[in-house]
Amino acid sequence: MAMKYMDYRPGFSQVDHDDPMHGELMPVNMGPQHPATHGVLRLGMELDGETMATVDADLGFLHRGKEKACEGLGWAKFFPHTDRLDYVQPLINNIGYAISLEKLAKIEIPQRADEIRVLLMEISRIAAHLIYLGTSSIDLGAITMFFNTFKERENIYSILDAYTGHRMNNTYVRIGGVYADVDEKVEGMMREFLDQFPARIDEFEKLLTGNRIWYDRNREVGVLTPDEARAWSLTGPNLRGCGVEWDLRKNEPYSGYETYDFDIPVGTVGDCYDRYMVRVEEMRQSCKIASQALERLAHSKGQDVLAEDRRYVLPPRGKVMDSMEELIHQFKIVTDLRLPKGEAYGAVEAAKGELGFYSVSDGTATPVRMHIRAPGLMNVQAIPLLAEGRLLSDIVAIIGSLDFVMGEVDR
């Protein structure tokens, strides 16, 4: 018997479209302004009753040409634009871009700068997962969770504001390290947050993990197999939710992650519920890593946070005011930073998966090519695979569980 579509995974509908009593499919648009699409994403659907027969993800409503902008602005001036990719974790974006340029220029950054970067990346990972948890919960009716998660995110904003001077779009990472050291006030704020946050995670789990409605809306919904995840280049929590233990911090370590003690949580079923559980445990592991980074900072006080290579690294502001040579170095880097001829790929384990920057240089101040591997784009690709054949009500849980930001997808 001819079938238009068929999937024998649990919960999928089996419909005979050759049946003369079967009516026509109904086209429906979801987005691009729908709040549950988590950004300006349009889903063109065909419904068979309440079942999604086809789903087409329509991108491009937010496209800003960031990669081409880098090729016009030059190496140094593109840093603020990386903030605007996945804007819920701007510091991770900064560091991924910096690592790519440092590989290209063969710059070794100081140990203390790496420790600060690890601390900032893990705090940013927590902040990004809080966005996932709050928005996905409110999509499914758990409104209290939204306020709880944003209260904790506000605490992170306060810490980043005290350190960088900005709540969002911090642009505090530089080629060769970070802009400035962490002072005792910021260390105290970090330590206070990390001490109390695991108890907040316990409260989140009391509200959701054992909640029958949350469980039923997520368990065996959006099941993704390891082979499917690999075929669609999914990484991060979406891949680990399938049971694949792959994390760049362990498998291809950077910034000294190989010296930190932490675990990689994985799922078993690969559904929306597993992806939720993986992200909850990742927040606990991020607290563990960040606490270790704080302890290391206590033992490396006074060390440099920027490399001394004046070909590519800005001199300290204090030296610029006293030294003509340092003033010349600053002028050259700001106006005409030239990286060596060649190519390099730098990648970090962002909250949504592998975030990579592929840089190609011809030795001039403007890149020949800058390509960004945005994990959110890969995550959006999986929507039709997971949605077709399921009920319309499941699409909200599926979109939230894949976790993407359209500023990164439509880069």
DRENDO-1510 file (C-alpha; in Angstrom, 1 decimal, always signed):
<recs>
REC; n; res; u; v; w
REC; 1; MET; +0.0; +0.0; +0.0 .
REC; 2; ALA; +1.4; +3.4; -1.0 .
REC; 3; MET; +2.1; +5.7; +1.9 .
REC; 4; LYS; +3.0; +9.4; +1.6 .
REC; 5; TYR; +5.1; +9.3; +4.7 .
REC; 6; MET; +5.8; +6.6; +7.2 .
REC; 7; ASP; +7.7; +6.4; +10.5 .
REC; 8; TYR; +7.4; +3.5; +12.9 .
REC; 9; ARG; +8.9; +5.3; +15.9 .
REC; 10; PRO; +6.6; +5.5; +18.9 .
REC; 11; GLY; +3.8; +8.1; +18.7 .
REC; 12; PHE; +4.0; +8.6; +15.0 .
REC; 13; SER; +0.9; +8.6; +12.8 .
REC; 14; GLN; +0.4; +6.1; +10.0 .
REC; 15; VAL; -1.9; +7.6; +7.3 .
REC; 16; ASP; -3.0; +6.1; +4.0 .
REC; 17; HIS; -3.2; +9.1; +1.7 .
REC; 18; ASP; -4.7; +6.9; -1.1 .
REC; 19; ASP; -7.9; +6.4; +0.8 .
REC; 20; PRO; -10.7; +8.3; -1.1 .
REC; 21; MET; -12.3; +9.3; +2.2 .
REC; 22; HIS; -9.1; +11.1; +3.2 .
REC; 23; GLY; -9.4; +14.9; +2.9 .
REC; 24; GLU; -6.8; +17.4; +1.7 .
REC; 25; LEU; -3.9; +18.5; +3.8 .
REC; 26; MET; -4.2; +22.0; +5.3 .
REC; 27; PRO; -1.3; +24.4; +4.9 .
REC; 28; VAL; -0.5; +26.3; +8.1 .
REC; 29; ASN; +2.2; +28.9; +9.0 .
REC; 30; MET; +3.9; +28.9; +12.4 .
REC; 31; GLY; +6.0; +32.1; +12.7 .
REC; 32; PRO; +8.0; +34.1; +11.9 .
REC; 33; GLN; +6.6; +36.0; +14.8 .
REC; 34; HIS; +5.3; +33.1; +16.9 .
REC; 35; PRO; +6.8; +33.2; +20.4 .
REC; 36; ALA; +7.4; +29.5; +20.5 .
REC; 37; THR; +9.7; +29.6; +17.4 .
REC; 38; HIS; +12.3; +31.2; +19.6 .
REC; 39; GLY; +13.1; +33.9; +17.1 .
REC; 40; VAL; +12.2; +35.0; +13.6 .
REC; 41; LEU; +11.7; +31.4; +12.2 .
REC; 42; ARG; +8.9; +30.4; +9.9 .
REC; 43; LEU; +7.7; +26.8; +9.8 .
REC; 44; GLY; +5.5; +26.0; +6.8 .
REC; 45; MET; +3.4; +23.0; +7.7 .
REC; 46; GLU; +0.8; +20.7; +6.1 .
REC; 47; LEU; -1.6; +19.3; +8.6 .
REC; 48; ASP; -3.5; +16.1; +8.4 .
REC; 49; GLY; -6.0; +16.9; +11.1 .
REC; 50; GLU; -3.7; +17.6; +14.1 .
REC; 51; THR; -0.8; +15.6; +12.6 .
REC; 52; MET; +2.1; +17.4; +10.9 .
REC; 53; ALA; +2.4; +15.7; +7.5 .
REC; 54; THR; +5.2; +18.0; +6.3 .
REC; 55; VAL; +7.3; +20.7; +8.0 .
REC; 56; ASP; +9.6; +23.1; +6.2 .
REC; 57; ALA; +11.9; +25.4; +8.2 .
REC; 58; ASP; +12.1; +28.8; +6.4 .
REC; 59; LEU; +15.2; +30.8; +7.4 .
REC; 60; GLY; +16.6; +34.2; +6.5 .
REC; 61; PHE; +14.3; +36.7; +8.1 .
REC; 62; LEU; +17.1; +38.0; +10.3 .
REC; 63; HIS; +20.1; +37.6; +7.9 .
REC; 64; ARG; +22.7; +40.3; +8.6 .
REC; 65; GLY; +25.8; +39.0; +6.6 .
REC; 66; LYS; +28.1; +38.8; +9.6 .
REC; 67; GLU; +30.7; +36.7; +7.8 .
REC; 68; LYS; +30.9; +39.2; +4.9 .
REC; 69; ALA; +31.1; +42.0; +7.4 .
REC; 70; CYS; +34.2; +40.5; +8.9 .
REC; 71; GLU; +35.8; +40.4; +5.5 .
REC; 72; GLY; +35.2; +44.2; +5.2 .
REC; 73; LEU; +35.9; +45.3; +8.8 .
REC; 74; GLY; +39.1; +43.4; +9.4 .
REC; 75; TRP; +40.3; +41.1; +12.1 .
REC; 76; ALA; +40.2; +43.3; +15.2 .
REC; 77; LYS; +37.0; +45.2; +14.5 .
REC; 78; PHE; +34.9; +42.1; +14.1 .
REC; 79; PHE; +35.0; +41.2; +17.8 .
REC; 80; PRO; +31.9; +43.2; +18.8 .
REC; 81; HIS; +30.0; +41.5; +16.0 .
REC; 82; THR; +30.6; +38.0; +17.5 .
REC; 83; ASP; +28.6; +39.2; +20.5 .
REC; 84; ARG; +25.6; +39.5; +18.3 .
REC; 85; LEU; +25.6; +35.9; +17.0 .
REC; 86; ASP; +24.3; +33.8; +19.9 .
REC; 87; TYR; +23.6; +36.8; +22.0 .
REC; 88; VAL; +22.7; +34.8; +25.2 .
REC; 89; GLN; +26.4; +33.7; +25.5 .
REC; 90; PRO; +28.4; +36.5; +23.9 .
REC; 91; LEU; +31.7; +35.7; +25.7 .
REC; 92; ILE; +31.8; +32.2; +24.4 .
REC; 93; ASN; +31.5; +33.6; +20.9 .
REC; 94; ASN; +34.4; +36.1; +21.6 .
REC; 95; ILE; +36.6; +33.3; +22.8 .
REC; 96; GLY; +35.9; +31.0; +19.8 .
REC; 97; TYR; +36.8; +33.8; +17.4 .
REC; 98; ALA; +39.9; +34.7; +19.4 .
REC; 99; ILE; +41.1; +31.0; +19.4 .
REC; 100; SER; +40.8; +30.9; +15.6 .
REC; 101; LEU; +43.0; +34.1; +15.2 .
REC; 102; GLU; +45.5; +32.9; +17.8 .
REC; 103; LYS; +45.9; +29.7; +15.9 .
REC; 104; LEU; +46.5; +31.6; +12.7 .
REC; 105; ALA; +49.0; +33.9; +14.4 .
REC; 106; LYS; +50.6; +31.1; +16.6 .
REC; 107; ILE; +50.1; +33.1; +19.8 .
REC; 108; GLU; +50.5; +31.5; +23.2 .
REC; 109; ILE; +48.3; +33.1; +25.7 .
REC; 110; PRO; +49.1; +33.3; +29.5 .
REC; 111; GLN; +47.8; +30.7; +31.8 .
REC; 112; ARG; +45.8; +33.2; +33.9 .
REC; 113; ALA; +44.1; +34.4; +30.8 .
REC; 114; ASP; +43.0; +30.8; +30.0 .
REC; 115; GLU; +41.7; +30.4; +33.6 .
REC; 116; ILE; +39.6; +33.6; +33.2 .
REC; 117; ARG; +38.3; +32.4; +29.9 .
REC; 118; VAL; +37.2; +29.1; +31.3 .
REC; 119; LEU; +35.5; +30.9; +34.2 .
REC; 120; LEU; +33.7; +33.2; +31.7 .
REC; 121; MET; +32.7; +30.4; +29.4 .
REC; 122; GLU; +31.2; +28.2; +32.1 .
REC; 123; ILE; +29.2; +31.2; +33.6 .
REC; 124; SER; +28.0; +31.9; +30.1 .
REC; 125; ARG; +27.0; +28.3; +29.6 .
REC; 126; ILE; +24.9; +28.4; +32.7 .
REC; 127; ALA; +23.3; +31.7; +31.5 .
REC; 128; ALA; +22.5; +30.1; +28.1 .
REC; 129; HIS; +21.0; +27.0; +29.6 .
REC; 130; LEU; +18.9; +29.1; +31.9 .
REC; 131; ILE; +17.4; +30.8; +28.8 .
REC; 132; TYR; +16.6; +27.4; +27.3 .
REC; 133; LEU; +15.0; +26.2; +30.6 .
REC; 134; GLY; +12.9; +29.3; +31.2 .
REC; 135; THR; +11.6; +29.8; +27.6 .
REC; 136; SER; +11.0; +26.1; +27.0 .
REC; 137; SER; +9.1; +25.9; +30.2 .
REC; 138; ILE; +6.9; +28.9; +29.5 .
REC; 139; ASP; +6.1; +27.4; +26.0 .
REC; 140; LEU; +4.6; +24.4; +27.8 .
REC; 141; GLY; +2.8; +26.3; +30.5 .
REC; 142; ALA; +5.3; +26.2; +33.4 .
REC; 143; ILE; +5.3; +30.0; +33.8 .
REC; 144; THR; +6.9; +30.0; +37.3 .
REC; 145; MET; +10.1; +28.4; +35.9 .
REC; 146; PHE; +10.5; +31.4; +33.6 .
REC; 147; PHE; +10.7; +33.8; +36.5 .
REC; 148; ASN; +12.9; +31.5; +38.5 .
REC; 149; THR; +15.5; +31.1; +35.7 .
REC; 150; PHE; +15.6; +34.7; +34.8 .
REC; 151; LYS; +16.2; +35.7; +38.4 .
REC; 152; GLU; +19.3; +33.6; +38.4 .
REC; 153; ARG; +20.3; +35.0; +35.0 .
REC; 154; GLU; +20.0; +38.5; +36.4 .
REC; 155; ASN; +22.5; +37.5; +39.1 .
REC; 156; ILE; +24.9; +36.5; +36.2 .
REC; 157; TYR; +24.3; +39.8; +34.5 .
REC; 158; SER; +25.3; +41.6; +37.7 .
REC; 159; ILE; +28.6; +39.7; +37.8 .
REC; 160; LEU; +29.4; +40.4; +34.1 .
REC; 161; ASP; +28.4; +44.0; +34.5 .
REC; 162; ALA; +30.8; +44.4; +37.5 .
REC; 163; TYR; +33.6; +42.7; +35.5 .
REC; 164; THR; +33.2; +44.0; +32.0 .
REC; 165; GLY; +31.0; +47.1; +32.4 .
REC; 166; HIS; +28.3; +45.6; +30.3 .
REC; 167; ARG; +25.4; +43.3; +31.0 .
REC; 168; MET; +25.2; +42.0; +27.4 .
REC; 169; ASN; +27.5; +42.2; +24.4 .
REC; 170; ASN; +30.5; +42.4; +26.6 .
REC; 171; THR; +33.4; +42.3; +24.0 .
REC; 172; TYR; +35.9; +41.7; +26.8 .
REC; 173; VAL; +38.1; +39.1; +25.1 .
REC; 174; ARG; +41.1; +40.1; +23.1 .
REC; 175; ILE; +43.6; +38.4; +20.8 .
REC; 176; GLY; +46.2; +37.0; +23.3 .
REC; 177; GLY; +43.9; +36.9; +26.4 .
REC; 178; VAL; +41.3; +39.1; +28.0 .
REC; 179; TYR; +41.0; +42.9; +28.4 .
REC; 180; ALA; +41.6; +43.1; +32.2 .
REC; 181; ASP; +42.2; +40.9; +35.2 .
REC; 182; VAL; +39.4; +39.8; +37.6 .
REC; 183; ASP; +39.4; +41.8; +40.8 .
REC; 184; GLU; +38.5; +40.6; +44.3 .
REC; 185; LYS; +35.0; +42.1; +44.2 .
REC; 186; VAL; +34.2; +40.1; +41.0 .
REC; 187; GLU; +35.8; +36.9; +42.5 .
REC; 188; GLY; +33.6; +37.3; +45.6 .
REC; 189; MET; +30.4; +37.7; +43.5 .
REC; 190; MET; +31.4; +34.7; +41.4 .
REC; 191; ARG; +32.0; +32.6; +44.4 .
REC; 192; GLU; +28.8; +33.6; +46.1 .
REC; 193; PHE; +26.8; +32.7; +42.9 .
REC; 194; LEU; +28.5; +29.3; +42.5 .
REC; 195; ASP; +27.9; +28.4; +46.1 .
REC; 196; GLN; +24.2; +29.0; +46.0 .
REC; 197; PHE; +23.3; +28.0; +42.4 .
REC; 198; PRO; +23.4; +24.1; +42.8 .
REC; 199; ALA; +20.5; +24.5; +45.4 .
REC; 200; ARG; +18.6; +26.5; +42.7 .
REC; 201; ILE; +19.1; +23.7; +40.3 .
REC; 202; ASP; +17.6; +21.3; +42.8 .
REC; 203; GLU; +14.5; +23.7; +43.0 .
REC; 204; PHE; +14.2; +23.7; +39.3 .
REC; 205; GLU; +14.2; +19.9; +39.2 .
REC; 206; LYS; +11.5; +19.7; +42.0 .
REC; 207; LEU; +9.3; +21.8; +39.7 .
REC; 208; LEU; +9.9; +20.0; +36.5 .
REC; 209; THR; +11.8; +16.7; +36.5 .
REC; 210; GLY; +9.1; +14.7; +38.3 .
REC; 211; ASN; +6.2; +16.8; +37.0 .
REC; 212; ARG; +3.8; +14.5; +35.2 .
REC; 213; ILE; +2.8; +17.2; +32.6 .
REC; 214; TRP; +6.4; +18.1; +31.8 .
REC; 215; TYR; +7.3; +14.4; +31.6 .
REC; 216; ASP; +4.4; +13.5; +29.3 .
REC; 217; ARG; +5.0; +16.6; +27.0 .
REC; 218; ASN; +8.7; +15.7; +26.6 .
REC; 219; ARG; +9.2; +11.9; +27.0 .
REC; 220; GLU; +9.4; +10.0; +23.6 .
REC; 221; VAL; +8.7; +13.3; +21.8 .
REC; 222; GLY; +11.3; +14.4; +19.2 .
REC; 223; VAL; +13.3; +11.1; +19.4 .
REC; 224; LEU; +16.7; +11.5; +17.7 .
REC; 225; THR; +19.0; +8.6; +17.1 .
REC; 226; PRO; +22.8; +8.8; +17.2 .
REC; 227; ASP; +23.0; +8.1; +13.5 .
REC; 228; GLU; +20.5; +10.8; +12.7 .
REC; 229; ALA; +22.3; +13.3; +14.9 .
REC; 230; ARG; +25.6; +12.6; +13.2 .
REC; 231; ALA; +24.0; +12.8; +9.7 .
REC; 232; TRP; +22.6; +16.2; +10.4 .
REC; 233; SER; +25.9; +17.4; +12.1 .
REC; 234; LEU; +24.2; +18.0; +15.5 .
REC; 235; THR; +26.5; +18.5; +18.4 .
REC; 236; GLY; +26.3; +19.7; +22.0 .
REC; 237; PRO; +23.4; +18.6; +24.3 .
REC; 238; ASN; +21.4; +17.5; +21.3 .
REC; 239; LEU; +24.0; +14.9; +20.4 .
REC; 240; ARG; +24.8; +13.9; +24.0 .
REC; 241; GLY; +21.1; +13.5; +24.6 .
REC; 242; CYS; +21.2; +10.6; +22.1 .
REC; 243; GLY; +23.9; +8.8; +24.3 .
REC; 244; VAL; +26.9; +10.0; +22.3 .
REC; 245; GLU; +29.6; +11.2; +24.7 .
REC; 246; TRP; +31.2; +13.9; +22.6 .
REC; 247; ASP; +32.3; +17.2; +24.0 .
REC; 248; LEU; +35.1; +19.4; +22.6 .
REC; 249; ARG; +36.2; +20.2; +26.1 .
REC; 250; LYS; +37.2; +16.6; +26.6 .
REC; 251; ASN; +37.7; +15.3; +23.0 .
REC; 252; GLU; +39.6; +18.3; +21.5 .
REC; 253; PRO; +40.4; +20.3; +24.6 .
REC; 254; TYR; +41.3; +24.0; +24.5 .
REC; 255; SER; +42.0; +26.7; +27.2 .
REC; 256; GLY; +43.4; +24.0; +29.5 .
REC; 257; TYR; +40.1; +22.1; +29.8 .
REC; 258; GLU; +42.0; +18.8; +29.9 .
REC; 259; THR; +43.3; +19.8; +33.4 .
REC; 260; TYR; +39.8; +20.2; +34.9 .
REC; 261; ASP; +37.7; +17.6; +36.6 .
REC; 262; PHE; +34.2; +17.3; +35.2 .
REC; 263; ASP; +31.8; +14.7; +33.7 .
REC; 264; ILE; +30.0; +14.6; +30.4 .
REC; 265; PRO; +26.2; +13.8; +30.9 .
REC; 266; VAL; +24.5; +11.8; +28.2 .
REC; 267; GLY; +21.0; +10.6; +27.6 .
REC; 268; THR; +19.6; +7.2; +26.6 .
REC; 269; VAL; +16.5; +7.7; +24.5 .
REC; 270; GLY; +17.4; +10.9; +22.6 .
REC; 271; ASP; +14.1; +12.6; +23.2 .
REC; 272; CYS; +13.1; +16.1; +24.4 .
REC; 273; TYR; +13.2; +14.9; +28.0 .
REC; 274; ASP; +16.8; +13.6; +27.7 .
REC; 275; ARG; +17.9; +16.8; +26.2 .
REC; 276; TYR; +16.4; +18.6; +29.2 .
REC; 277; MET; +18.2; +16.3; +31.7 .
REC; 278; VAL; +21.5; +16.7; +29.9 .
REC; 279; ARG; +21.3; +20.5; +30.1 .
REC; 280; VAL; +20.3; +20.5; +33.8 .
REC; 281; GLU; +23.3; +18.3; +34.6 .
REC; 282; GLU; +25.6; +20.4; +32.4 .
REC; 283; MET; +24.7; +23.4; +34.6 .
REC; 284; ARG; +25.9; +21.4; +37.7 .
REC; 285; GLN; +29.1; +20.5; +35.9 .
REC; 286; SER; +29.7; +24.1; +34.8 .
REC; 287; CYS; +29.5; +25.1; +38.5 .
REC; 288; LYS; +32.1; +22.5; +39.2 .
REC; 289; ILE; +34.5; +23.7; +36.5 .
REC; 290; ALA; +34.0; +27.4; +37.3 .
REC; 291; SER; +34.7; +26.7; +41.0 .
REC; 292; GLN; +38.0; +25.0; +40.0 .
REC; 293; ALA; +38.9; +28.0; +37.8 .
REC; 294; LEU; +38.3; +30.4; +40.7 .
REC; 295; GLU; +40.6; +28.3; +42.9 .
REC; 296; ARG; +43.3; +28.5; +40.3 .
REC; 297; LEU; +42.9; +32.3; +39.9 .
REC; 298; ALA; +43.6; +32.6; +43.7 .
REC; 299; HIS; +47.0; +31.0; +43.1 .
REC; 300; SER; +48.0; +33.0; +40.0 .
REC; 301; LYS; +47.4; +36.5; +41.1 .
REC; 302; GLY; +49.6; +39.1; +39.6 .
REC; 303; GLN; +50.3; +37.1; +36.4 .
REC; 304; ASP; +49.6; +38.5; +32.9 .
REC; 305; VAL; +46.2; +38.2; +31.3 .
REC; 306; LEU; +47.4; +39.3; +27.8 .
REC; 307; ALA; +50.3; +38.0; +25.7 .
REC; 308; GLU; +53.2; +40.3; +25.1 .
REC; 309; ASP; +53.4; +39.9; +21.3 .
REC; 310; ARG; +53.1; +43.5; +20.1 .
REC; 311; ARG; +52.5; +42.4; +16.5 .
REC; 312; TYR; +49.0; +41.4; +17.3 .
REC; 313; VAL; +48.2; +42.2; +21.0 .
REC; 314; LEU; +47.2; +45.7; +22.2 .
REC; 315; PRO; +49.6; +47.1; +24.8 .
REC; 316; PRO; +48.2; +48.0; +28.3 .
REC; 317; ARG; +46.5; +51.3; +28.3 .
REC; 318; GLY; +48.8; +52.7; +31.0 .
REC; 319; LYS; +51.9; +52.0; +28.9 .
REC; 320; VAL; +50.3; +53.7; +25.8 .
REC; 321; MET; +50.2; +57.0; +27.7 .
REC; 322; ASP; +53.9; +56.9; +28.7 .
REC; 323; SER; +55.6; +55.2; +25.7 .
REC; 324; MET; +55.8; +56.4; +22.1 .
REC; 325; GLU; +56.6; +52.8; +21.0 .
REC; 326; GLU; +53.5; +51.4; +22.7 .
REC; 327; LEU; +51.4; +54.2; +21.2 .
REC; 328; ILE; +52.7; +53.2; +17.7 .
REC; 329; HIS; +51.9; +49.5; +18.4 .
REC; 330; GLN; +48.4; +50.4; +19.4 .
REC; 331; PHE; +47.8; +52.5; +16.4 .
REC; 332; LYS; +49.0; +49.8; +14.0 .
REC; 333; ILE; +46.9; +47.1; +15.7 .
REC; 334; VAL; +43.7; +49.1; +15.7 .
REC; 335; THR; +44.0; +50.5; +12.2 .
REC; 336; ASP; +46.0; +47.8; +10.3 .
REC; 337; LEU; +46.2; +44.5; +12.1 .
REC; 338; ARG; +47.7; +41.9; +9.7 .
REC; 339; LEU; +47.7; +38.2; +10.5 .
REC; 340; PRO; +50.1; +35.8; +8.8 .
REC; 341; LYS; +49.1; +34.2; +5.5 .
REC; 342; GLY; +47.3; +30.9; +6.0 .
REC; 343; GLU; +44.1; +29.4; +7.4 .
REC; 344; ALA; +43.0; +28.2; +10.8 .
REC; 345; TYR; +39.8; +26.7; +12.4 .
REC; 346; GLY; +39.1; +27.4; +16.0 .
REC; 347; ALA; +36.2; +25.7; +17.8 .
REC; 348; VAL; +34.7; +25.8; +21.3 .
REC; 349; GLU; +32.0; +23.8; +23.0 .
REC; 350; ALA; +29.3; +26.4; +23.1 .
REC; 351; ALA; +26.0; +25.9; +25.0 .
REC; 352; LYS; +24.3; +24.8; +21.7 .
REC; 353; GLY; +27.1; +22.7; +20.3 .
REC; 354; GLU; +30.3; +23.2; +18.3 .
REC; 355; LEU; +30.9; +26.8; +17.5 .
REC; 356; GLY; +33.7; +27.2; +15.0 .
REC; 357; PHE; +35.4; +30.0; +13.2 .
REC; 358; TYR; +37.3; +29.2; +9.9 .
REC; 359; SER; +39.7; +32.1; +9.1 .
REC; 360; VAL; +41.6; +32.5; +5.9 .
REC; 361; SER; +44.3; +35.2; +5.6 .
REC; 362; ASP; +46.4; +36.4; +2.7 .
REC; 363; GLY; +48.6; +38.4; +5.0 .
REC; 364; THR; +46.6; +41.7; +4.8 .
REC; 365; ALA; +44.4; +43.5; +7.3 .
REC; 366; THR; +41.2; +42.0; +5.8 .
REC; 367; PRO; +40.3; +38.3; +5.8 .
REC; 368; VAL; +40.0; +36.5; +2.6 .
REC; 369; ARG; +37.3; +34.3; +4.2 .
REC; 370; MET; +35.6; +34.1; +7.5 .
REC; 371; HIS; +33.1; +31.2; +7.9 .
REC; 372; ILE; +31.2; +30.6; +11.1 .
REC; 373; ARG; +30.0; +27.1; +12.0 .
REC; 374; ALA; +26.9; +28.0; +13.9 .
REC; 375; PRO; +25.5; +25.0; +15.9 .
REC; 376; GLY; +22.1; +26.6; +16.0 .
REC; 377; LEU; +21.8; +26.2; +12.2 .
REC; 378; MET; +22.4; +22.5; +12.5 .
REC; 379; ASN; +19.8; +22.3; +15.3 .
REC; 380; VAL; +17.2; +23.9; +13.1 .
REC; 381; GLN; +17.8; +21.4; +10.3 .
REC; 382; ALA; +16.5; +18.6; +12.6 .
REC; 383; ILE; +13.0; +20.2; +13.1 .
REC; 384; PRO; +11.4; +18.5; +10.0 .
REC; 385; LEU; +13.0; +15.1; +10.9 .
REC; 386; LEU; +11.6; +15.2; +14.5 .
REC; 387; ALA; +8.2; +16.9; +13.8 .
REC; 388; GLU; +6.8; +15.2; +10.7 .
REC; 389; GLY; +4.2; +12.6; +11.7 .
REC; 390; ARG; +3.7; +14.0; +15.2 .
REC; 391; LEU; +0.9; +16.0; +16.6 .
REC; 392; LEU; +0.9; +19.8; +16.2 .
REC; 393; SER; +1.1; +20.3; +19.9 .
REC; 394; ASP; +4.5; +18.5; +20.0 .
REC; 395; ILE; +6.2; +21.1; +17.8 .
REC; 396; VAL; +6.5; +23.5; +20.7 .
REC; 397; ALA; +8.4; +20.9; +22.8 .
REC; 398; ILE; +10.6; +19.9; +19.9 .
REC; 399; ILE; +11.7; +23.5; +19.0 .
REC; 400; GLY; +12.5; +24.3; +22.6 .
REC; 401; SER; +14.5; +21.1; +23.2 .
REC; 402; LEU; +16.7; +21.7; +20.1 .
REC; 403; ASP; +17.7; +25.1; +21.6 .
REC; 404; PHE; +18.8; +27.7; +19.0 .
REC; 405; VAL; +19.0; +31.4; +18.7 .
REC; 406; MET; +18.2; +32.9; +15.3 .
REC; 407; GLY; +20.8; +35.6; +15.6 .
REC; 408; GLU; +23.4; +32.8; +15.2 .
REC; 409; VAL; +21.4; +30.8; +12.6 .
REC; 410; ASP; +20.8; +33.9; +10.3 .
REC; 411; ARG; +24.3; +35.2; +10.8 .
</recs>
